[in-house]
């Protein structure tokens, strides 16, 4: 499984290109970020990558989770975005039931 690490200084368009490149070749990629700035860049990159992939007829979904990672012998909590291709039979829009 491919892992793309994102920092707060990462360019969102560059990360988006990396996500799109992996998704064109594979069914899944992990995007991992530690800290608010890095998570912000990762989420922006994912939104941009969806636009890139839409041109190729690929729709993706994102499943966020937390993961513990070791950095310099310290345990840190990272946000991991699991990006997967959406199955063709999955609904593409949310609908809400109207109540009266």
C-alpha distances in whole Angstrom, upper triangle without the diagonal:
4,6,10,13,16,20,23,24,21,22,21,22,19,16,17,17,14,12,15,14,10,11,14,12,9,9,7,6,7,11,12,16,19,23,24,24,21,20,23,21,18,19,22,19,17,21,21,18,19,22,21,19,22,24,22,22,19,19,16,16,15,15,16,16,17,15,17,16,19,20,23,24,24,22,21,20,17,16,13,13,10,11,11,14,17,19,22,24,23,26,25,28,29,32,35,38,41,43,47
4,7,10,13,17,20,21,18,19,18,18,16,13,14,14,10,10,12,11,8,10,12,11,9,10,8,5,6,9,11,14,17,21,22,22,18,18,20,18,15,17,19,16,15,19,19,16,17,20,19,17,21,22,20,21,18,18,15,16,15,15,16,16,17,15,17,16,18,19,22,23,23,22,20,19,16,15,12,12,10,10,12,14,18,20,23,25,24,26,25,28,29,33,35,38,41,44,47
4,6,10,13,16,17,15,17,16,17,15,11,13,14,10,10,13,12,10,12,15,14,12,13,10,6,5,6,7,11,14,17,19,18,15,15,17,15,12,15,17,14,14,18,18,15,18,20,19,18,22,23,22,23,20,19,16,16,14,14,14,14,14,13,14,13,15,16,19,20,20,18,17,16,13,12,9,10,9,10,13,16,19,21,25,27,25,27,26,28,29,32,34,38,41,43,47
4,6,10,13,14,11,13,12,13,11,8,10,11,8,8,11,11,10,12,15,15,13,14,11,8,6,5,6,9,12,15,17,16,12,12,14,12,9,13,14,11,11,15,15,13,16,18,17,17,20,22,21,22,19,19,16,16,14,15,14,15,15,14,16,14,16,16,19,21,20,19,17,16,12,12,10,10,10,11,14,16,19,22,25,28,26,27,26,27,28,32,34,38,40,43,46
4,7,10,11,9,12,12,14,12,9,12,13,10,11,14,15,13,15,18,18,17,18,15,11,8,6,5,6,9,12,14,13,9,10,13,11,9,12,14,12,13,16,16,15,18,20,19,20,23,25,24,25,22,22,19,18,16,16,14,14,14,13,14,12,14,13,16,18,17,16,14,13,10,10,9,10,12,13,17,19,22,25,28,31,28,30,28,29,30,33,35,39,41,43,47
4,7,8,6,9,9,12,10,7,11,13,11,11,15,16,15,17,20,20,19,20,17,13,11,7,6,5,8,10,11,9,6,8,10,7,6,10,11,9,11,14,14,14,17,19,18,19,22,24,24,25,22,22,19,18,15,16,14,15,15,14,15,14,16,14,17,20,18,17,15,14,10,10,10,11,13,14,18,20,23,26,29,31,29,29,27,28,29,32,34,38,40,42,45
4,5,5,9,10,13,12,10,13,15,14,15,18,19,18,20,23,24,23,24,20,17,14,11,9,6,7,8,10,7,5,8,9,7,8,12,12,12,14,16,17,17,20,21,21,22,25,27,27,29,26,25,22,21,19,19,17,17,16,16,16,15,16,14,16,19,18,17,14,14,11,12,13,14,17,18,21,24,26,30,32,35,32,32,30,31,31,35,36,40,42,44,47
4,6,8,9,13,13,11,14,17,16,17,20,21,21,22,25,26,26,26,23,19,17,13,11,8,8,8,8,4,4,7,8,6,9,11,11,12,14,16,16,17,20,22,22,23,26,27,28,30,27,26,23,22,20,20,18,18,17,18,18,17,18,16,19,21,19,19,16,15,13,13,15,15,19,19,23,26,28,31,34,36,33,33,31,31,31,34,35,39,41,43,46
4,6,9,12,11,11,14,16,15,17,19,20,21,23,25,26,26,27,24,21,19,15,14,11,12,11,11,8,7,11,10,8,11,14,13,12,16,17,17,18,21,22,21,24,26,27,28,30,28,27,25,24,22,23,21,22,21,21,21,20,20,18,20,23,22,22,19,19,16,16,17,18,21,21,25,27,29,33,35,37,35,35,32,33,33,37,38,42,43,46,48
4,6,9,8,7,10,12,12,13,16,17,17,19,21,23,23,24,21,17,16,12,12,10,12,13,13,9,8,10,10,7,9,12,11,9,13,15,14,14,18,19,18,20,23,24,25,26,24,24,21,22,19,21,19,20,20,20,21,19,20,18,21,24,23,22,19,19,16,15,16,16,18,18,22,24,26,30,32,34,32,32,30,30,31,35,36,40,42,44,47
4,6,5,6,9,10,11,13,14,16,17,19,20,22,23,24,21,18,17,14,14,13,15,15,15,11,10,12,11,7,9,12,10,8,12,13,11,13,16,16,15,18,20,21,22,24,23,22,21,21,20,22,20,22,22,23,24,23,24,22,24,27,26,26,23,22,19,18,18,17,19,18,22,23,25,29,31,33,31,31,28,29,30,34,36,39,41,44,47
4,5,5,6,9,10,10,12,14,15,16,18,20,21,21,19,16,15,12,13,12,15,15,14,11,10,11,9,5,7,8,6,5,8,9,8,9,12,13,13,15,17,18,20,21,19,19,17,18,16,19,18,20,21,22,24,22,24,23,26,28,27,26,23,21,18,16,16,15,17,16,19,20,22,26,27,30,28,28,25,25,26,30,32,36,37,40,43
4,5,5,6,9,10,10,12,14,15,16,19,20,21,19,17,17,14,16,16,18,19,18,15,13,14,13,9,10,11,8,6,9,10,7,8,11,11,10,13,15,16,17,19,18,18,17,18,17,20,20,23,24,24,26,25,27,26,29,31,30,29,26,25,21,19,19,17,18,16,19,20,22,25,26,29,27,27,24,25,27,31,33,37,38,41,44
4,5,5,6,9,10,11,13,14,15,17,18,20,18,15,15,13,15,15,18,19,19,16,13,15,14,10,11,13,11,8,11,12,10,10,13,14,12,14,17,17,18,20,19,19,18,19,18,21,21,23,23,24,25,24,25,24,26,29,28,28,25,24,20,19,18,17,18,16,19,20,23,26,27,30,29,29,26,28,29,33,35,39,41,44,47
4,5,5,6,9,10,11,12,14,16,16,17,15,12,12,9,11,12,15,16,16,14,11,12,12,8,7,10,9,6,8,11,9,8,12,13,12,13,16,17,18,20,17,17,15,16,15,17,17,19,20,20,22,20,22,21,24,27,26,25,22,21,17,15,14,13,14,13,16,17,20,23,25,28,26,27,24,26,27,31,33,37,39,42,45
4,5,5,6,8,10,10,12,15,15,16,14,12,12,10,13,14,17,19,18,16,13,13,13,10,8,9,8,4,6,8,6,4,8,9,8,10,13,14,14,16,14,14,13,14,13,16,17,19,21,21,24,23,25,25,28,30,29,27,24,23,19,17,15,13,14,12,14,15,17,21,22,25,23,24,21,22,24,28,30,34,36,39,42
4,5,5,6,9,10,11,13,14,16,15,13,14,12,15,17,20,21,21,19,16,17,16,13,12,13,12,8,9,11,8,6,10,10,8,10,13,13,13,16,14,15,14,16,16,19,20,22,24,24,26,25,27,26,29,31,31,29,27,25,21,20,18,16,16,14,15,16,19,22,23,26,25,26,23,25,27,30,33,37,39,42,45
4,5,5,6,9,10,11,12,14,12,10,11,10,13,15,18,20,21,19,15,16,16,13,11,13,13,9,10,13,11,8,12,13,11,11,15,16,15,17,15,16,14,16,15,18,18,20,21,21,23,22,24,23,26,28,28,27,24,23,19,18,16,14,14,12,14,15,18,21,23,26,25,26,24,26,28,31,34,38,40,43,46
4,5,5,6,9,10,10,11,9,7,9,8,11,14,17,20,20,18,15,15,15,13,10,11,12,8,7,10,9,6,9,11,10,9,13,14,13,15,12,12,10,12,12,14,15,17,19,19,22,21,23,23,27,28,28,26,23,22,18,16,13,11,11,8,10,12,15,18,20,23,21,22,20,22,24,28,30,34,37,40,43
4,6,5,6,9,10,11,11,10,12,12,15,17,21,23,23,21,18,18,18,15,13,14,13,10,9,11,9,5,8,9,7,6,10,11,10,12,9,11,10,12,13,16,18,20,22,23,25,25,27,27,30,32,31,30,27,25,22,19,17,14,13,10,11,11,14,17,18,21,20,21,19,21,24,27,30,34,36,40,43
4,6,5,7,9,11,11,10,13,13,16,19,22,25,25,23,20,20,20,17,15,17,16,13,12,14,13,9,11,13,10,9,13,13,11,14,12,13,13,16,16,19,20,22,24,24,26,25,27,27,30,32,32,30,28,26,23,21,18,16,15,12,13,13,16,19,20,23,23,24,22,25,27,31,34,37,40,43,46
4,5,5,6,8,8,7,10,11,14,17,21,24,24,23,20,19,20,18,15,16,17,13,12,15,14,11,12,15,12,11,14,15,13,15,12,13,12,14,14,16,18,20,22,21,24,22,25,25,28,30,29,28,26,24,21,19,16,14,12,10,10,11,15,17,19,22,21,23,22,25,27,30,33,36,39,42,46
4,5,5,6,6,7,10,12,15,18,22,25,25,24,21,20,20,18,15,16,16,13,11,14,13,9,10,13,11,8,11,13,11,12,8,10,9,11,12,15,17,19,21,22,24,24,27,27,30,32,31,29,27,25,22,19,16,13,11,8,8,7,11,13,15,19,18,20,18,21,23,27,30,33,36,39,43
4,6,8,10,11,14,15,19,22,26,28,28,27,24,23,23,21,18,19,19,16,14,16,15,11,12,13,10,8,11,11,8,10,8,11,11,14,16,18,21,23,25,25,28,27,30,30,33,35,35,33,31,29,25,23,20,17,15,12,11,9,13,14,16,19,19,21,19,23,25,29,32,35,38,41,45
4,7,9,10,14,16,19,22,26,29,29,28,25,24,25,23,20,21,21,18,16,19,18,14,15,17,14,12,15,15,12,13,11,14,13,16,17,19,21,23,25,25,27,26,29,29,32,34,34,32,30,29,25,24,20,18,15,13,12,11,14,16,17,21,21,23,22,25,28,31,34,37,40,44,47
4,6,8,11,14,17,21,24,27,28,27,24,23,24,22,19,20,21,18,16,18,18,14,15,17,15,13,16,17,14,14,11,13,12,14,15,16,19,20,22,22,25,24,27,28,31,32,32,30,28,26,23,21,17,15,13,10,9,9,12,14,16,19,19,21,21,24,26,29,32,35,38,41,45
4,7,11,14,17,20,24,27,27,27,24,22,24,22,19,19,20,18,15,17,18,14,14,17,16,13,15,17,14,14,10,11,9,11,12,14,16,18,21,21,24,24,27,28,31,32,32,29,27,25,22,20,16,14,11,8,6,6,9,10,13,16,15,18,18,21,23,26,29,32,35,38,42
4,7,10,13,17,20,23,24,24,20,19,20,19,16,16,18,16,13,16,17,13,13,17,16,13,16,18,16,16,12,12,9,10,10,11,13,15,17,17,20,20,23,24,28,29,28,25,24,21,18,16,12,10,7,6,4,7,10,12,15,18,16,19,18,21,22,26,28,32,35,37,41
4,7,10,13,17,20,21,20,17,16,18,16,13,14,16,13,11,15,15,12,13,17,15,14,17,19,17,18,14,14,11,11,10,11,12,13,15,15,18,17,20,21,25,26,25,23,21,19,15,14,10,8,6,5,7,10,13,15,18,21,19,21,20,23,24,27,30,33,36,39,42
4,6,10,13,16,17,18,14,13,15,14,11,12,15,13,11,15,16,13,15,18,17,16,19,22,20,21,17,16,12,12,10,10,10,10,12,11,14,14,17,18,21,22,21,19,17,15,12,10,6,6,5,6,9,12,15,18,21,23,21,23,22,23,24,28,30,33,36,38,42
4,7,11,13,14,14,10,9,12,11,7,9,12,10,9,13,14,12,14,17,16,16,19,21,21,21,18,17,13,12,10,10,9,10,11,11,14,13,16,17,20,22,20,18,16,14,10,8,6,5,6,7,11,14,17,20,23,25,22,24,22,24,24,28,30,33,36,38,42
4,7,10,12,12,9,8,11,11,8,10,13,12,12,15,16,15,17,20,20,20,22,25,24,25,21,20,17,15,12,12,10,10,9,9,11,10,13,13,17,18,17,15,12,10,6,6,4,6,9,11,14,18,20,23,26,28,25,26,25,26,26,30,31,35,37,39,43
4,7,8,9,5,5,9,9,7,10,12,12,12,15,17,16,18,21,21,22,24,26,26,27,24,22,19,17,14,14,11,11,10,10,11,11,13,13,16,18,16,14,11,9,6,5,7,8,12,14,17,20,22,26,29,30,28,28,27,27,27,31,32,35,37,39,43
4,7,8,6,7,10,11,10,12,15,15,16,18,20,20,22,24,25,25,28,30,30,31,28,26,22,21,17,16,13,12,10,10,10,10,11,11,14,15,13,11,8,7,5,6,9,11,15,17,21,24,26,29,32,34,31,31,30,30,29,33,34,37,39,41,44
4,6,5,6,9,10,11,12,14,15,17,19,20,21,23,25,26,27,29,31,32,32,29,27,24,22,18,18,14,14,12,13,13,13,14,13,16,18,15,13,10,9,7,8,11,14,17,19,23,26,28,31,34,35,32,32,30,30,29,33,33,36,38,40,43
4,6,5,6,9,10,11,12,14,15,17,18,20,21,23,24,26,27,30,31,31,28,26,23,21,18,18,14,14,13,15,16,16,18,17,20,21,18,17,13,12,10,10,13,14,18,19,23,26,27,30,33,34,31,31,29,28,27,30,31,34,36,37,40
4,5,5,6,9,10,11,12,14,16,17,18,20,22,23,24,26,28,29,30,28,26,23,22,19,19,16,17,16,17,18,18,19,18,20,22,20,19,15,14,12,12,14,15,18,19,23,26,27,31,33,35,32,31,29,29,28,32,32,36,37,39,42
4,5,5,6,9,10,10,12,14,15,16,18,20,21,22,24,26,27,28,25,24,21,19,16,17,14,15,14,15,16,15,17,15,18,21,18,17,14,12,10,9,11,12,15,16,20,23,25,28,31,33,30,30,28,28,28,31,32,36,38,40,43
4,5,5,6,9,10,10,12,14,15,17,19,20,21,23,25,26,26,23,21,18,17,13,14,11,12,12,13,15,15,18,17,20,22,20,18,14,12,9,7,9,9,13,14,18,21,22,26,28,30,27,27,25,25,24,28,29,32,34,36,39
4,5,5,6,9,10,11,12,14,16,17,19,20,22,24,25,26,23,21,18,17,14,15,13,15,15,17,19,19,21,20,23,25,23,21,18,15,13,11,12,12,15,16,19,22,23,26,29,30,27,27,24,24,24,27,28,31,33,35,38
4,6,5,6,9,10,11,12,14,16,16,18,20,22,23,24,22,20,18,17,15,16,14,16,17,18,20,19,21,20,23,25,23,22,18,17,14,12,13,12,15,15,19,21,22,26,28,30,27,27,25,25,25,28,30,34,35,38,41
4,5,5,6,9,10,10,12,15,15,16,18,20,21,22,19,17,15,14,11,13,11,13,14,15,18,17,20,19,22,24,22,21,17,15,12,10,10,8,11,11,15,17,19,23,25,27,24,24,22,23,23,27,28,32,34,36,40
4,5,5,6,9,10,11,13,14,15,17,19,20,21,18,16,13,12,10,12,10,13,15,17,19,20,23,22,26,27,25,23,19,17,14,11,11,9,12,11,14,16,18,21,23,25,22,22,19,19,20,23,25,28,30,33,36
4,5,5,6,9,10,11,13,14,16,18,19,20,18,16,14,14,12,15,14,17,18,20,23,23,25,24,28,30,28,26,22,20,17,14,14,12,15,13,17,18,19,23,24,26,24,23,20,20,21,24,26,30,31,34,37
4,5,5,6,9,10,10,12,14,16,17,18,16,15,13,13,12,15,14,17,18,20,22,22,24,24,27,29,27,26,22,20,17,14,13,11,13,12,15,16,18,21,23,25,23,23,20,21,22,26,28,32,34,36,39
4,5,5,6,9,10,10,12,15,15,16,13,12,9,9,8,11,12,15,17,19,22,22,25,24,28,30,28,26,23,20,16,13,12,9,11,8,11,13,14,18,20,22,19,19,17,18,19,23,25,29,31,34,37
4,5,5,7,9,10,11,13,15,15,13,11,10,10,10,13,14,17,20,22,25,25,28,28,31,33,31,29,25,23,19,16,15,12,14,11,13,14,15,18,20,22,19,18,15,16,17,21,23,27,29,32,35
4,5,5,7,9,10,12,14,15,13,12,12,13,13,16,17,20,22,24,27,26,29,29,32,34,32,30,27,25,21,18,17,14,16,13,15,15,16,20,21,23,21,21,18,18,20,24,26,30,32,35,38
4,5,5,6,8,10,11,12,10,10,9,11,12,15,16,19,22,23,26,25,28,28,31,33,32,30,27,24,21,18,16,13,13,10,12,12,14,17,19,21,19,20,17,18,20,24,27,30,33,36,39
4,5,5,6,9,10,10,8,7,7,9,10,14,16,19,22,24,27,27,30,30,34,35,34,32,28,26,22,19,17,14,14,10,11,10,11,15,15,18,16,16,13,15,17,21,24,27,29,33,36
4,5,5,7,9,10,9,9,10,12,14,18,19,23,25,27,30,30,33,33,36,38,37,35,31,29,25,22,21,17,17,14,15,14,14,17,17,20,19,18,15,16,19,22,25,29,30,34,37
4,6,6,7,9,9,10,11,14,15,19,21,24,26,27,30,30,33,32,35,37,36,35,32,29,26,23,21,18,18,14,15,13,15,18,18,21,20,20,17,19,22,25,28,32,34,37,40
4,5,5,6,5,7,8,12,14,17,19,23,25,26,30,29,32,32,36,37,36,34,31,29,25,23,20,17,16,12,12,10,12,14,15,18,17,18,15,17,20,24,27,30,33,36,39
4,5,5,5,6,9,12,15,19,21,24,27,29,32,32,35,35,39,40,39,37,34,31,28,25,22,19,18,14,14,11,12,14,13,17,16,16,13,15,18,21,25,28,30,34,37
4,6,7,10,12,16,18,22,24,28,30,32,35,35,37,37,41,43,41,39,37,34,30,28,25,22,21,17,17,14,15,17,16,19,19,19,16,18,22,25,28,31,33,37,40
4,6,9,12,15,18,21,24,27,30,31,34,34,37,37,40,42,41,39,36,34,30,27,25,21,20,16,15,12,13,15,14,18,18,19,16,19,23,26,29,32,35,38,41
4,7,10,14,17,20,23,26,30,31,34,34,37,38,41,43,42,39,37,34,30,27,25,21,19,16,14,11,11,12,11,14,14,15,13,16,20,22,26,29,32,35,38
4,7,10,13,17,20,23,26,27,30,30,34,34,38,39,38,36,33,30,27,24,21,18,16,12,10,7,8,10,10,13,13,14,12,15,18,22,25,28,31,34,38
4,7,10,14,17,20,23,25,29,29,32,33,37,38,37,34,31,28,25,22,19,15,14,10,9,6,6,8,9,12,10,11,9,12,15,18,22,25,27,31,34
4,7,10,13,16,20,21,25,25,29,30,33,34,33,30,28,25,21,18,15,12,10,6,5,4,5,9,11,13,11,12,10,13,15,18,21,25,28,31,34
4,7,10,13,17,19,22,24,27,28,32,33,31,28,25,22,19,16,13,10,8,6,5,6,6,9,12,13,10,11,10,12,13,17,19,22,25,28,32
4,6,10,13,15,19,20,24,25,29,29,27,25,22,19,15,12,10,6,6,5,6,9,9,13,16,17,14,14,13,14,15,18,20,24,27,29,33
4,7,10,13,16,18,22,23,27,28,25,22,20,16,14,10,8,6,5,6,8,11,11,14,17,18,15,16,15,16,16,19,21,24,27,29,33
4,7,10,14,16,19,21,24,25,22,19,16,13,10,7,6,4,6,9,11,15,15,18,21,22,18,19,19,19,18,21,22,25,28,30,34
4,7,10,13,17,18,22,22,20,16,14,10,8,6,5,6,8,11,14,17,18,21,24,24,21,22,22,22,21,24,25,28,31,32,36
4,7,10,13,15,19,19,16,12,10,7,6,5,6,9,11,14,17,20,21,24,28,28,25,26,26,26,25,28,28,31,34,35,38
4,6,10,13,16,16,13,10,8,6,5,6,7,10,11,15,18,21,23,25,29,30,27,28,28,29,28,31,32,34,37,39,42
4,7,10,13,12,10,6,6,5,6,9,10,13,15,18,21,25,27,29,33,33,31,32,32,32,31,35,35,38,40,42,45
4,6,10,9,8,6,5,6,7,10,11,14,16,19,22,25,28,30,34,35,32,34,33,34,34,37,38,41,43,45,48
4,7,6,5,5,6,9,10,13,14,18,19,22,25,29,31,34,37,39,36,38,37,38,37,41,41,44,47,48,52
4,5,5,6,7,10,11,14,15,19,21,23,27,30,33,35,39,40,38,39,38,39,39,42,43,46,48,50,53
4,5,8,10,13,14,18,19,23,24,27,30,34,36,39,42,44,42,43,42,43,42,46,46,49,52,53,57
4,7,9,13,15,19,20,23,25,28,31,34,37,39,43,44,42,43,43,43,43,46,47,49,52,53,57
4,6,10,12,16,18,22,23,27,30,33,35,38,42,43,40,41,41,41,40,43,44,47,49,50,53
4,7,10,13,15,19,21,24,27,31,33,35,39,40,37,38,38,38,37,40,41,43,46,47,50
4,6,10,12,16,18,21,25,28,30,33,36,37,34,36,35,35,34,37,38,40,43,44,47
4,7,9,13,15,19,22,26,27,30,33,34,31,32,31,31,30,33,34,37,39,40,44
4,6,10,12,15,19,22,24,27,30,31,29,29,28,29,28,31,32,35,38,39,42
4,7,10,13,16,19,21,24,27,28,25,26,25,25,24,28,28,32,34,36,39
4,6,9,13,16,18,21,24,25,23,24,23,24,23,27,28,31,34,36,39
4,6,10,13,14,18,21,22,19,20,19,20,20,24,25,29,31,34,37
4,6,10,12,15,18,20,17,19,18,20,20,23,25,28,32,34,37
4,7,9,12,15,17,15,17,16,18,19,22,25,28,31,33,37
4,6,9,12,14,12,15,14,17,18,21,24,27,30,33,37
4,6,9,12,10,13,12,15,17,21,24,27,30,33,36
4,6,8,7,9,9,12,14,17,20,23,26,29,33
4,5,5,9,10,13,15,18,21,24,27,30,33
4,6,8,9,13,15,18,21,23,26,30,33
4,7,9,12,14,16,19,21,24,27,30
4,6,9,11,13,16,18,22,25,28
4,6,8,9,13,15,18,22,25
4,7,10,13,16,19,22,26
4,6,10,13,16,19,22
4,7,10,13,16,19
4,7,9,13,16
4,6,9,13
4,6,10
4,7
4
